[in-house]
Amino acid sequence: MKAAMAALAAGSEGKFWEFHDELFKNYNKLNDQKIREIALGLGFDQAGFEKKMNDPKITAMIRQDLQEGAQAGVRGTPTIFINGRRLKNRSLQGFQAGIDKELQGLGKKPGN
């Protein structure tokens, strides 16, 4: 939750992707201190950044995303959807079969 809050706070300053990339580089050691270090490393003022992180609008956005994901059947990441249908078989063959099925449903031949 804190990482999501921090990334959205960074996004409000136009640095979402920079923050995102740092979070993923440090995914196995994320904690409050590491999030602060990333923010400082990207030039954010600590007090101002923490204020943005704790903005109720950011928390509401995250909760809405979680709710929408749950309603769509997302149980973890990555979750793949093809034309609104959750792909259960995430192998190369599963992707191909899912795409082909959707194409057939549209009256198109797979591979075209």
N, C-alpha and C positions, 0 to 999 in steps of 0.2 A: 504494500500500500504506500509506504513512504517513498519508494523508488518511483512509483507512478505519479505521486503528488509532486515529486521533485522534477520529473521530466515535463509535466504539464506546466509547472511554474517556469521552467527554463523556456518552454515553448512560448509563454507569454512575452518573453524577451527575444524571440526569434532564434533561440538556440536549442530547440527540441532535439534535433538530430545529433548535434554535438554531444548533448547530455546522454541521449539514448546510446550512442556508440560507447561512451565511457562506462555506462552502466553495464553493458554487455561485456566489455573487456574485463570488468571486475565482478562479474555475476557471482563468483564463488566466494567473495569476501564482502558482500554488501552489508552494511550496517549504517547506523546514523552517522558515525564518524566518516566513513568512506563517502557517503552522499555529500556531506559538508565539504570534504576535500575536493570532490569533483566540481561542486559549485564554485568553490574558491579558485580552482584551477581554470575555470572558464570565465573568471572575472566578476563573479557575482558578489555583492555585499552580503555578508552572512545574515545580518538582521533583516534586511529587506527581502532576501531570498526566502528565509523561513516564514516571513509574513505572507509572501505569495503562496508558498506551499500550503499554508493553513487557511487559505481562502476557502470559504464554504462552497463557492462555485466549483472549485477544483474537486473537492470531495464529492459533490453532487454528480459531476461528470463521471467520475470513476464508478460510483455506485450505479449510475444508469447504465454504463457500459457492462458492468458485471451482471446486472439484471437482464439486459438484452442478450448477452451471451448465454446465460442460463436458459432463457426462453428459446433460443435458437438451438439448444442442445450442445453447446460448447462445454466440454468437461475438462479441458486442459489445452495446452499449446504444444505443438501446433494443432489446430483443428482446421480441416480443409473443407470448403464447400464448393460444389460445382453446380452452378445455376440454382442456388438455394438449397441444394441437397447435401447433407453431410457425407463426406467420403469416409467410409470405414476402412477400406483397404488402401493404405497409403504407399503401396509399392508402385513401381513404374507401371506394372500391368494394371493395378487398381486405378491409377490415374487415367490410363488409356481407356479402360473399360467404362469408367464413369463419363468421360468426355464423349466416347462413341455412343453411349446410351442417350445422352442429352442431344447429340446431333441427330440421331435417328428419330427422337421425339420431335425434332424440328423439321423432319422430312429431308434431312441432308445426309449425304453419304460420308462416313468417316474417312478422314484423310483428305477431304476437299475443303 
